[in-house]
Amino acid sequence: MRLVKVKENGKWKRIKFKELYNGAEFKLYKFLFIPVKNSLGDTIFHATSDAFYDRDMKRYIVDTEE
């Protein structure tokens, strides 16, 4: 299970992954407590798209800037 938190009004709020939106600053956690990191070691991501369902991957995904 993954946990998603989005920063709104300076506070981190838990949301569902499929609720991510373009422009959101967010964090991901695997197994509810292990932060997900990108290839640069960053733990904060910036969405460049709304979350959308990928039929080939059979899950919701979101585009991000690196």
N, CA, C and O atoms as a Tripos MOL2 file, in Angstrom:
@<TRIPOS>MOLECULE
protein
  264   263    66     0     0
PROTEIN
NO_CHARGES

@<TRIPOS>ATOM
      1 N           0.8400   -1.1770    0.0000 N.3       1 MET1
      2 CA          0.0000    0.0000    0.0000 C.3       1 MET1
      3 C           0.8850    1.2410    0.0000 C.2       1 MET1
      4 O           1.9230    1.2720    0.6620 O.2       1 MET1
      5 N           0.4680    2.2660   -0.7500 N.am      2 ARG2
      6 CA          1.2510    3.4860   -0.7600 C.3       2 ARG2
      7 C           0.4490    4.6280   -0.1590 C.2       2 ARG2
      8 O          -0.7730    4.6940   -0.2900 O.2       2 ARG2
      9 N           1.1530    5.5080    0.4910 N.am      3 LEU3
     10 CA          0.5630    6.6780    1.1160 C.3       3 LEU3
     11 C           0.9680    7.8870    0.2860 C.2       3 LEU3
     12 O           2.1200    7.9990   -0.1320 O.2       3 LEU3
     13 N           0.0260    8.7890    0.0470 N.am      4 VAL4
     14 CA          0.2920   10.0080   -0.7100 C.3       4 VAL4
     15 C          -0.0790   11.1940    0.1540 C.2       4 VAL4
     16 O          -1.1600   11.2360    0.7400 O.2       4 VAL4
     17 N           0.8360   12.1700    0.2310 N.am      5 LYS5
     18 CA          0.5560   13.4140    0.9420 C.3       5 LYS5
     19 C           0.8280   14.5690   -0.0020 C.2       5 LYS5
     20 O           1.8510   14.5950   -0.6860 O.2       5 LYS5
     21 N          -0.0910   15.5240   -0.0370 N.am      6 VAL6
     22 CA          0.0420   16.7060   -0.8790 C.3       6 VAL6
     23 C           0.1410   17.9270    0.0330 C.2       6 VAL6
     24 O          -0.4990   17.9960    1.0820 O.2       6 VAL6
     25 N           0.9600   18.8880   -0.3950 N.am      7 LYS7
     26 CA          1.1290   20.0950    0.4110 C.3       7 LYS7
     27 C           0.0780   21.1210   -0.0030 C.2       7 LYS7
     28 O           0.0390   21.5620   -1.1520 O.2       7 LYS7
     29 N          -0.7740   21.4920    0.9550 N.am      8 GLU8
     30 CA         -1.8180   22.4820    0.7320 C.3       8 GLU8
     31 C          -1.8030   23.4790    1.8750 C.2       8 GLU8
     32 O          -1.8840   23.1000    3.0430 O.2       8 GLU8
     33 N          -1.6990   24.7470    1.5350 N.am      9 ASN9
     34 CA         -1.6580   25.8140    2.5450 C.3       9 ASN9
     35 C          -0.5570   25.5840    3.5810 C.2       9 ASN9
     36 O          -0.7390   25.8540    4.7680 O.2       9 ASN9
     37 N           0.5890   25.0810    3.1120 N.am     10 GLY10
     38 CA          1.7380   24.8840    3.9900 C.3      10 GLY10
     39 C           1.6970   23.6400    4.8530 C.2      10 GLY10
     40 O           2.6040   23.4180    5.6560 O.2      10 GLY10
     41 N           0.6570   22.8160    4.7050 N.am     11 LYS11
     42 CA          0.5320   21.5990    5.5180 C.3      11 LYS11
     43 C           0.4210   20.3820    4.6160 C.2      11 LYS11
     44 O          -0.1190   20.4620    3.5130 O.2      11 LYS11
     45 N           0.9380   19.2510    5.0930 N.am     12 TRP12
     46 CA          0.8620   18.0000    4.3420 C.3      12 TRP12
     47 C          -0.4380   17.2960    4.6650 C.2      12 TRP12
     48 O          -0.7460   17.0340    5.8280 O.2      12 TRP12
     49 N          -1.2090   16.9860    3.6130 N.am     13 LYS13
     50 CA         -2.5260   16.3720    3.7570 C.3      13 LYS13
     51 C          -2.5430   15.0470    3.0010 C.2      13 LYS13
     52 O          -2.0780   14.9630    1.8650 O.2      13 LYS13
     53 N          -3.0720   14.0330    3.6320 N.am     14 ARG14
     54 CA         -3.1710   12.7060    3.0050 C.3      14 ARG14
     55 C          -4.3150   12.6950    1.9840 C.2      14 ARG14
     56 O          -5.4270   13.1310    2.2800 O.2      14 ARG14
     57 N          -4.0250   12.1870    0.7720 N.am     15 ILE15
     58 CA         -5.0420   12.0580   -0.2700 C.3      15 ILE15
     59 C          -4.8680   10.7100   -0.9670 C.2      15 ILE15
     60 O          -3.8960    9.9950   -0.7260 O.2      15 ILE15
     61 N          -5.8210   10.3780   -1.8290 N.am     16 LYS16
     62 CA         -5.6990    9.1920   -2.6710 C.3      16 LYS16
     63 C          -4.8430    9.5480   -3.8820 C.2      16 LYS16
     64 O          -4.8930   10.6800   -4.3630 O.2      16 LYS16
     65 N          -4.0640    8.6020   -4.3750 N.am     17 PHE17
     66 CA         -3.1810    8.8550   -5.5060 C.3      17 PHE17
     67 C          -3.9630    9.4150   -6.6970 C.2      17 PHE17
     68 O          -3.5020   10.3490   -7.3530 O.2      17 PHE17
     69 N          -5.1280    8.8590   -6.9790 N.am     18 LYS18
     70 CA         -5.8950    9.2900   -8.1480 C.3      18 LYS18
     71 C          -6.4160   10.7140   -8.0160 C.2      18 LYS18
     72 O          -6.9550   11.2560   -8.9810 O.2      18 LYS18
     73 N          -6.2680   11.3360   -6.8450 N.am     19 GLU19
     74 CA         -6.6820   12.7200   -6.6320 C.3      19 GLU19
     75 C          -5.5570   13.7220   -6.8910 C.2      19 GLU19
     76 O          -5.7760   14.9290   -6.7840 O.2      19 GLU19
     77 N          -4.3600   13.2440   -7.2290 N.am     20 LEU20
     78 CA         -3.2520   14.1600   -7.5260 C.3      20 LEU20
     79 C          -3.6050   15.0240   -8.7300 C.2      20 LEU20
     80 O          -4.2920   14.5790   -9.6490 O.2      20 LEU20
     81 N          -3.1330   16.2450   -8.7130 N.am     21 TYR21
     82 CA         -3.4840   17.2040   -9.7620 C.3      21 TYR21
     83 C          -2.2480   17.9570  -10.2490 C.2      21 TYR21
     84 O          -1.2370   18.0480   -9.5510 O.2      21 TYR21
     85 N          -2.3540   18.4900  -11.4530 N.am     22 ASN22
     86 CA         -1.2710   19.2560  -12.0590 C.3      22 ASN22
     87 C          -0.8850   20.4130  -11.1330 C.2      22 ASN22
     88 O          -1.7470   21.1680  -10.6830 O.2      22 ASN22
     89 N           0.4050   20.5450  -10.8530 N.am     23 GLY23
     90 CA          0.9030   21.5980   -9.9800 C.3      23 GLY23
     91 C           1.0530   21.2000   -8.5290 C.2      23 GLY23
     92 O           1.6000   21.9650   -7.7350 O.2      23 GLY23
     93 N           0.5780   20.0150   -8.1620 N.am     24 ALA24
     94 CA          0.6630   19.5580   -6.7660 C.3      24 ALA24
     95 C           2.1000   19.2570   -6.3720 C.2      24 ALA24
     96 O           2.8670   18.6920   -7.1500 O.2      24 ALA24
     97 N           2.4470   19.6390   -5.1650 N.am     25 GLU25
     98 CA          3.7140   19.2480   -4.5460 C.3      25 GLU25
     99 C           3.3490   18.0940   -3.6190 C.2      25 GLU25
    100 O           2.5110   18.2510   -2.7310 O.2      25 GLU25
    101 N           3.9790   16.9280   -3.8220 N.am     26 PHE26
    102 CA          3.5410   15.7550   -3.0590 C.3      26 PHE26
    103 C           4.6920   14.8420   -2.6780 C.2      26 PHE26
    104 O           5.7890   14.9080   -3.2320 O.2      26 PHE26
    105 N           4.3980   13.9890   -1.7110 N.am     27 LYS27
    106 CA          5.3220   12.9590   -1.2420 C.3      27 LYS27
    107 C           4.6320   11.6100   -1.3770 C.2      27 LYS27
    108 O           3.4130   11.5040   -1.2400 O.2      27 LYS27
    109 N           5.4220   10.5890   -1.6450 N.am     28 LEU28
    110 CA          4.9180    9.2130   -1.7050 C.3      28 LEU28
    111 C           5.6500    8.3760   -0.6640 C.2      28 LEU28
    112 O           6.8380    8.5720   -0.4040 O.2      28 LEU28
    113 N           4.9240    7.4520   -0.0850 N.am     29 TYR29
    114 CA          5.5050    6.5070    0.8740 C.3      29 TYR29
    115 C           5.0830    5.1110    0.4820 C.2      29 TYR29
    116 O           3.9190    4.8750    0.1560 O.2      29 TYR29
    117 N           6.0250    4.1830    0.5120 N.am     30 LYS30
    118 CA          5.6610    2.7870    0.2900 C.3      30 LYS30
    119 C           5.5550    2.1120    1.6520 C.2      30 LYS30
    120 O           6.3020    2.4350    2.5760 O.2      30 LYS30
    121 N           4.6480    1.2010    1.7610 N.am     31 PHE31
    122 CA          4.3680    0.4980    3.0170 C.3      31 PHE31
    123 C           4.0460    1.4750    4.1420 C.2      31 PHE31
    124 O           4.3050    1.1960    5.3130 O.2      31 PHE31
    125 N           3.4730    2.6310    3.7730 N.am     32 LEU32
    126 CA          2.9770    3.6690    4.6800 C.3      32 LEU32
    127 C           4.0350    4.4760    5.4100 C.2      32 LEU32
    128 O           3.6860    5.4750    6.0390 O.2      32 LEU32
    129 N           5.3210    4.0990    5.3660 N.am     33 PHE33
    130 CA          6.2910    4.8740    6.1340 C.3      33 PHE33
    131 C           7.6560    5.0290    5.4580 C.2      33 PHE33
    132 O           8.4860    5.7900    5.9560 O.2      33 PHE33
    133 N           7.9180    4.3470    4.3590 N.am     34 ILE34
    134 CA          9.2150    4.4600    3.6860 C.3      34 ILE34
    135 C           9.0850    5.4770    2.5480 C.2      34 ILE34
    136 O           8.3500    5.2310    1.5920 O.2      34 ILE34
    137 N           9.7980    6.6320    2.6330 N.am     35 PRO35
    138 CA          9.6690    7.6390    1.5840 C.3      35 PRO35
    139 C          10.2050    7.1360    0.2430 C.2      35 PRO35
    140 O          11.2550    6.4970    0.1780 O.2      35 PRO35
    141 N           9.4650    7.4370   -0.8230 N.am     36 VAL36
    142 CA          9.9100    7.1210   -2.1900 C.3      36 VAL36
    143 C          10.8500    8.2280   -2.6280 C.2      36 VAL36
    144 O          10.5730    9.4050   -2.3980 O.2      36 VAL36
    145 N          11.9700    7.8610   -3.2630 N.am     37 LYS37
    146 CA         12.9550    8.8290   -3.7470 C.3      37 LYS37
    147 C          13.1020    8.7110   -5.2540 C.2      37 LYS37
    148 O          12.9620    7.6250   -5.8180 O.2      37 LYS37
    149 N          13.3860    9.8430   -5.9060 N.am     38 ASN38
    150 CA         13.6750    9.7920   -7.3390 C.3      38 ASN38
    151 C          15.1610    9.5020   -7.5420 C.2      38 ASN38
    152 O          15.8830    9.2520   -6.5760 O.2      38 ASN38
    153 N          15.6150    9.5340   -8.7800 N.am     39 SER39
    154 CA         17.0100    9.1850   -9.0780 C.3      39 SER39
    155 C          18.0100   10.1640   -8.4650 C.2      39 SER39
    156 O          19.1940    9.8480   -8.3460 O.2      39 SER39
    157 N          17.5390   11.3530   -8.0770 N.am     40 LEU40
    158 CA         18.4140   12.3550   -7.4480 C.3      40 LEU40
    159 C          18.3560   12.2880   -5.9230 C.2      40 LEU40
    160 O          19.0610   13.0260   -5.2350 O.2      40 LEU40
    161 N          17.5170   11.4020   -5.4040 N.am     41 GLY41
    162 CA         17.3680   11.2550   -3.9610 C.3      41 GLY41
    163 C          16.3310   12.1700   -3.3420 C.2      41 GLY41
    164 O          16.1850   12.2070   -2.1200 O.2      41 GLY41
    165 N          15.6070   12.9090   -4.1720 N.am     42 ASP42
    166 CA         14.5700   13.8090   -3.6700 C.3      42 ASP42
    167 C          13.3360   13.0220   -3.2280 C.2      42 ASP42
    168 O          13.0090   11.9880   -3.8110 O.2      42 ASP42
    169 N          12.6620   13.5150   -2.2020 N.am     43 THR43
    170 CA         11.4470   12.8610   -1.7080 C.3      43 THR43
    171 C          10.1960   13.7010   -1.9520 C.2      43 THR43
    172 O           9.0870   13.2530   -1.6610 O.2      43 THR43
    173 N          10.3600   14.9100   -2.4820 N.am     44 ILE44
    174 CA          9.2310   15.7710   -2.8180 C.3      44 ILE44
    175 C           9.1330   15.8400   -4.3320 C.2      44 ILE44
    176 O          10.1220   16.1020   -5.0170 O.2      44 ILE44
    177 N           7.9280   15.6010   -4.8500 N.am     45 PHE45
    178 CA          7.6820   15.5680   -6.2900 C.3      45 PHE45
    179 C           6.7260   16.6940   -6.6780 C.2      45 PHE45
    180 O           5.9640   17.1900   -5.8480 O.2      45 PHE45
    181 N           6.7760   17.0910   -7.9540 N.am     46 HIS46
    182 CA          5.9010   18.1290   -8.4890 C.3      46 HIS46
    183 C           5.1580   17.5460   -9.6840 C.2      46 HIS46
    184 O           5.7700   17.1930  -10.6920 O.2      46 HIS46
    185 N           3.8390   17.4490   -9.5670 N.am     47 ALA47
    186 CA          3.0180   16.8700  -10.6310 C.3      47 ALA47
    187 C           2.9340   17.8340  -11.8110 C.2      47 ALA47
    188 O           2.6960   19.0290  -11.6360 O.2      47 ALA47
    189 N           3.1320   17.2960  -13.0160 N.am     48 THR48
    190 CA          2.9880   18.0870  -14.2340 C.3      48 THR48
    191 C           1.7650   17.6270  -15.0290 C.2      48 THR48
    192 O           1.5780   18.0210  -16.1800 O.2      48 THR48
    193 N           0.9490   16.8030  -14.4110 N.am     49 SER49
    194 CA         -0.3290   16.3710  -15.0020 C.3      49 SER49
    195 C          -1.2530   15.9810  -13.8580 C.2      49 SER49
    196 O          -0.8130   15.7840  -12.7250 O.2      49 SER49
    197 N          -2.5240   15.8730  -14.1650 N.am     50 ASP50
    198 CA         -3.4490   15.2590  -13.2260 C.3      50 ASP50
    199 C          -3.1850   13.7520  -13.2530 C.2      50 ASP50
    200 O          -2.6770   13.2290  -14.2450 O.2      50 ASP50
    201 N          -3.5250   13.0600  -12.1790 N.am     51 ALA51
    202 CA         -3.4160   11.5990  -12.1780 C.3      51 ALA51
    203 C          -4.3760   11.0430  -13.2270 C.2      51 ALA51
    204 O          -5.4840   11.5490  -13.4000 O.2      51 ALA51
    205 N          -3.9360   10.0020  -13.9180 N.am     52 PHE52
    206 CA         -4.7800    9.3790  -14.9380 C.3      52 PHE52
    207 C          -4.5520    7.8780  -14.9260 C.2      52 PHE52
    208 O          -3.4990    7.3930  -14.5130 O.2      52 PHE52
    209 N          -5.5640    7.1540  -15.3870 N.am     53 TYR53
    210 CA         -5.4960    5.6970  -15.3820 C.3      53 TYR53
    211 C          -4.8290    5.2090  -16.6610 C.2      53 TYR53
    212 O          -5.2690    5.5390  -17.7620 O.2      53 TYR53
    213 N          -3.7720    4.4270  -16.5130 N.am     54 ASP54
    214 CA         -3.0680    3.8350  -17.6480 C.3      54 ASP54
    215 C          -3.5700    2.4020  -17.8050 C.2      54 ASP54
    216 O          -3.3230    1.5480  -16.9540 O.2      54 ASP54
    217 N          -4.2710    2.1560  -18.8960 N.am     55 ARG55
    218 CA         -4.8810    0.8360  -19.1070 C.3      55 ARG55
    219 C          -3.8450   -0.2550  -19.3160 C.2      55 ARG55
    220 O          -4.0780   -1.3980  -18.9210 O.2      55 ARG55
    221 N          -2.7080    0.0600  -19.9250 N.am     56 ASP56
    222 CA         -1.6590   -0.9480  -20.1160 C.3      56 ASP56
    223 C          -1.0340   -1.3450  -18.7840 C.2      56 ASP56
    224 O          -0.8000   -2.5270  -18.5300 O.2      56 ASP56
    225 N          -0.7630   -0.3520  -17.9320 N.am     57 MET57
    226 CA         -0.1460   -0.6180  -16.6330 C.3      57 MET57
    227 C          -1.1830   -1.0340  -15.5800 C.2      57 MET57
    228 O          -0.8310   -1.5810  -14.5350 O.2      57 MET57
    229 N          -2.4590   -0.7690  -15.8680 N.am     58 LYS58
    230 CA         -3.5690   -1.1010  -14.9660 C.3      58 LYS58
    231 C          -3.4250   -0.4210  -13.6030 C.2      58 LYS58
    232 O          -3.6110   -1.0400  -12.5540 O.2      58 LYS58
    233 N          -3.0870    0.8790  -13.6530 N.am     59 ARG59
    234 CA         -2.9860    1.6690  -12.4250 C.3      59 ARG59
    235 C          -2.9870    3.1590  -12.7580 C.2      59 ARG59
    236 O          -2.8030    3.5640  -13.9050 O.2      59 ARG59
    237 N          -3.1980    3.9500  -11.7230 N.am     60 TYR60
    238 CA         -3.1290    5.3910  -11.8850 C.3      60 TYR60
    239 C          -1.6680    5.8270  -11.8770 C.2      60 TYR60
    240 O          -0.8530    5.3050  -11.1160 O.2      60 TYR60
    241 N          -1.3520    6.7940  -12.7370 N.am     61 ILE61
    242 CA         -0.0100    7.3650  -12.7790 C.3      61 ILE61
    243 C          -0.1380    8.8860  -12.8810 C.2      61 ILE61
    244 O          -1.2230    9.4120  -13.1320 O.2      61 ILE61
    245 N           0.9650    9.5730  -12.6870 N.am     62 VAL62
    246 CA          1.0080   11.0290  -12.8150 C.3      62 VAL62
    247 C           2.3770   11.3880  -13.3870 C.2      62 VAL62
    248 O           3.3800   10.7560  -13.0570 O.2      62 VAL62
    249 N           2.4120   12.3930  -14.2360 N.am     63 ASP63
    250 CA          3.6860   12.8740  -14.7620 C.3      63 ASP63
    251 C           4.2990   13.8220  -13.7380 C.2      63 ASP63
    252 O           3.5860   14.5600  -13.0580 O.2      63 ASP63
    253 N           5.6310   13.7970  -13.6330 N.am     64 THR64
    254 CA          6.3360   14.6700  -12.6930 C.3      64 THR64
    255 C           7.5470   15.2760  -13.3790 C.2      64 THR64
    256 O           8.0280   14.7810  -14.3980 O.2      64 THR64
    257 N           8.0290   16.3720  -12.7840 N.am     65 GLU65
    258 CA          9.2880   16.9430  -13.2490 C.3      65 GLU65
    259 C          10.4010   16.3460  -12.4160 C.2      65 GLU65
    260 O          10.2040   16.0370  -11.2410 O.2      65 GLU65
    261 N          11.5600   16.1820  -13.0110 N.am     66 GLU66
    262 CA         12.6930   15.5880  -12.2820 C.3      66 GLU66
    263 C          13.5650   16.6700  -11.7150 C.2      66 GLU66
    264 O          14.5700   16.3770  -11.0670 O.2      66 GLU66
@<TRIPOS>BOND
     1     1     2 1
     2     2     3 1
     3     3     4 2
     4     3     5 am
     5     5     6 1
     6     6     7 1
     7     7     8 2
     8     7     9 am
     9     9    10 1
    10    10    11 1
    11    11    12 2
    12    11    13 am
    13    13    14 1
    14    14    15 1
    15    15    16 2
    16    15    17 am
    17    17    18 1
    18    18    19 1
    19    19    20 2
    20    19    21 am
    21    21    22 1
    22    22    23 1
    23    23    24 2
    24    23    25 am
    25    25    26 1
    26    26    27 1
    27    27    28 2
    28    27    29 am
    29    29    30 1
    30    30    31 1
    31    31    32 2
    32    31    33 am
    33    33    34 1
    34    34    35 1
    35    35    36 2
    36    35    37 am
    37    37    38 1
    38    38    39 1
    39    39    40 2
    40    39    41 am
    41    41    42 1
    42    42    43 1
    43    43    44 2
    44    43    45 am
    45    45    46 1
    46    46    47 1
    47    47    48 2
    48    47    49 am
    49    49    50 1
    50    50    51 1
    51    51    52 2
    52    51    53 am
    53    53    54 1
    54    54    55 1
    55    55    56 2
    56    55    57 am
    57    57    58 1
    58    58    59 1
    59    59    60 2
    60    59    61 am
    61    61    62 1
    62    62    63 1
    63    63    64 2
    64    63    65 am
    65    65    66 1
    66    66    67 1
    67    67    68 2
    68    67    69 am
    69    69    70 1
    70    70    71 1
    71    71    72 2
    72    71    73 am
    73    73    74 1
    74    74    75 1
    75    75    76 2
    76    75    77 am
    77    77    78 1
    78    78    79 1
    79    79    80 2
    80    79    81 am
    81    81    82 1
    82    82    83 1
    83    83    84 2
    84    83    85 am
    85    85    86 1
    86    86    87 1
    87    87    88 2
    88    87    89 am
    89    89    90 1
    90    90    91 1
    91    91    92 2
    92    91    93 am
    93    93    94 1
    94    94    95 1
    95    95    96 2
    96    95    97 am
    97    97    98 1
    98    98    99 1
    99    99   100 2
   100    99   101 am
   101   101   102 1
   102   102   103 1
   103   103   104 2
   104   103   105 am
   105   105   106 1
   106   106   107 1
   107   107   108 2
   108   107   109 am
   109   109   110 1
   110   110   111 1
   111   111   112 2
   112   111   113 am
   113   113   114 1
   114   114   115 1
   115   115   116 2
   116   115   117 am
   117   117   118 1
   118   118   119 1
   119   119   120 2
   120   119   121 am
   121   121   122 1
   122   122   123 1
   123   123   124 2
   124   123   125 am
   125   125   126 1
   126   126   127 1
   127   127   128 2
   128   127   129 am
   129   129   130 1
   130   130   131 1
   131   131   132 2
   132   131   133 am
   133   133   134 1
   134   134   135 1
   135   135   136 2
   136   135   137 am
   137   137   138 1
   138   138   139 1
   139   139   140 2
   140   139   141 am
   141   141   142 1
   142   142   143 1
   143   143   144 2
   144   143   145 am
   145   145   146 1
   146   146   147 1
   147   147   148 2
   148   147   149 am
   149   149   150 1
   150   150   151 1
   151   151   152 2
   152   151   153 am
   153   153   154 1
   154   154   155 1
   155   155   156 2
   156   155   157 am
   157   157   158 1
   158   158   159 1
   159   159   160 2
   160   159   161 am
   161   161   162 1
   162   162   163 1
   163   163   164 2
   164   163   165 am
   165   165   166 1
   166   166   167 1
   167   167   168 2
   168   167   169 am
   169   169   170 1
   170   170   171 1
   171   171   172 2
   172   171   173 am
   173   173   174 1
   174   174   175 1
   175   175   176 2
   176   175   177 am
   177   177   178 1
   178   178   179 1
   179   179   180 2
   180   179   181 am
   181   181   182 1
   182   182   183 1
   183   183   184 2
   184   183   185 am
   185   185   186 1
   186   186   187 1
   187   187   188 2
   188   187   189 am
   189   189   190 1
   190   190   191 1
   191   191   192 2
   192   191   193 am
   193   193   194 1
   194   194   195 1
   195   195   196 2
   196   195   197 am
   197   197   198 1
   198   198   199 1
   199   199   200 2
   200   199   201 am
   201   201   202 1
   202   202   203 1
   203   203   204 2
   204   203   205 am
   205   205   206 1
   206   206   207 1
   207   207   208 2
   208   207   209 am
   209   209   210 1
   210   210   211 1
   211   211   212 2
   212   211   213 am
   213   213   214 1
   214   214   215 1
   215   215   216 2
   216   215   217 am
   217   217   218 1
   218   218   219 1
   219   219   220 2
   220   219   221 am
   221   221   222 1
   222   222   223 1
   223   223   224 2
   224   223   225 am
   225   225   226 1
   226   226   227 1
   227   227   228 2
   228   227   229 am
   229   229   230 1
   230   230   231 1
   231   231   232 2
   232   231   233 am
   233   233   234 1
   234   234   235 1
   235   235   236 2
   236   235   237 am
   237   237   238 1
   238   238   239 1
   239   239   240 2
   240   239   241 am
   241   241   242 1
   242   242   243 1
   243   243   244 2
   244   243   245 am
   245   245   246 1
   246   246   247 1
   247   247   248 2
   248   247   249 am
   249   249   250 1
   250   250   251 1
   251   251   252 2
   252   251   253 am
   253   253   254 1
   254   254   255 1
   255   255   256 2
   256   255   257 am
   257   257   258 1
   258   258   259 1
   259   259   260 2
   260   259   261 am
   261   261   262 1
   262   262   263 1
   263   263   264 2
@<TRIPOS>SUBSTRUCTURE
     1 MET1         2 RESIDUE 1 A MET
     2 ARG2         6 RESIDUE 1 A ARG
     3 LEU3        10 RESIDUE 1 A LEU
     4 VAL4        14 RESIDUE 1 A VAL
     5 LYS5        18 RESIDUE 1 A LYS
     6 VAL6        22 RESIDUE 1 A VAL
     7 LYS7        26 RESIDUE 1 A LYS
     8 GLU8        30 RESIDUE 1 A GLU
     9 ASN9        34 RESIDUE 1 A ASN
    10 GLY10       38 RESIDUE 1 A GLY
    11 LYS11       42 RESIDUE 1 A LYS
    12 TRP12       46 RESIDUE 1 A TRP
    13 LYS13       50 RESIDUE 1 A LYS
    14 ARG14       54 RESIDUE 1 A ARG
    15 ILE15       58 RESIDUE 1 A ILE
    16 LYS16       62 RESIDUE 1 A LYS
    17 PHE17       66 RESIDUE 1 A PHE
    18 LYS18       70 RESIDUE 1 A LYS
    19 GLU19       74 RESIDUE 1 A GLU
    20 LEU20       78 RESIDUE 1 A LEU
    21 TYR21       82 RESIDUE 1 A TYR
    22 ASN22       86 RESIDUE 1 A ASN
    23 GLY23       90 RESIDUE 1 A GLY
    24 ALA24       94 RESIDUE 1 A ALA
    25 GLU25       98 RESIDUE 1 A GLU
    26 PHE26      102 RESIDUE 1 A PHE
    27 LYS27      106 RESIDUE 1 A LYS
    28 LEU28      110 RESIDUE 1 A LEU
    29 TYR29      114 RESIDUE 1 A TYR
    30 LYS30      118 RESIDUE 1 A LYS
    31 PHE31      122 RESIDUE 1 A PHE
    32 LEU32      126 RESIDUE 1 A LEU
    33 PHE33      130 RESIDUE 1 A PHE
    34 ILE34      134 RESIDUE 1 A ILE
    35 PRO35      138 RESIDUE 1 A PRO
    36 VAL36      142 RESIDUE 1 A VAL
    37 LYS37      146 RESIDUE 1 A LYS
    38 ASN38      150 RESIDUE 1 A ASN
    39 SER39      154 RESIDUE 1 A SER
    40 LEU40      158 RESIDUE 1 A LEU
    41 GLY41      162 RESIDUE 1 A GLY
    42 ASP42      166 RESIDUE 1 A ASP
    43 THR43      170 RESIDUE 1 A THR
    44 ILE44      174 RESIDUE 1 A ILE
    45 PHE45      178 RESIDUE 1 A PHE
    46 HIS46      182 RESIDUE 1 A HIS
    47 ALA47      186 RESIDUE 1 A ALA
    48 THR48      190 RESIDUE 1 A THR
    49 SER49      194 RESIDUE 1 A SER
    50 ASP50      198 RESIDUE 1 A ASP
    51 ALA51      202 RESIDUE 1 A ALA
    52 PHE52      206 RESIDUE 1 A PHE
    53 TYR53      210 RESIDUE 1 A TYR
    54 ASP54      214 RESIDUE 1 A ASP
    55 ARG55      218 RESIDUE 1 A ARG
    56 ASP56      222 RESIDUE 1 A ASP
    57 MET57      226 RESIDUE 1 A MET
    58 LYS58      230 RESIDUE 1 A LYS
    59 ARG59      234 RESIDUE 1 A ARG
    60 TYR60      238 RESIDUE 1 A TYR
    61 ILE61      242 RESIDUE 1 A ILE
    62 VAL62      246 RESIDUE 1 A VAL
    63 ASP63      250 RESIDUE 1 A ASP
    64 THR64      254 RESIDUE 1 A THR
    65 GLU65      258 RESIDUE 1 A GLU
    66 GLU66      262 RESIDUE 1 A GLU
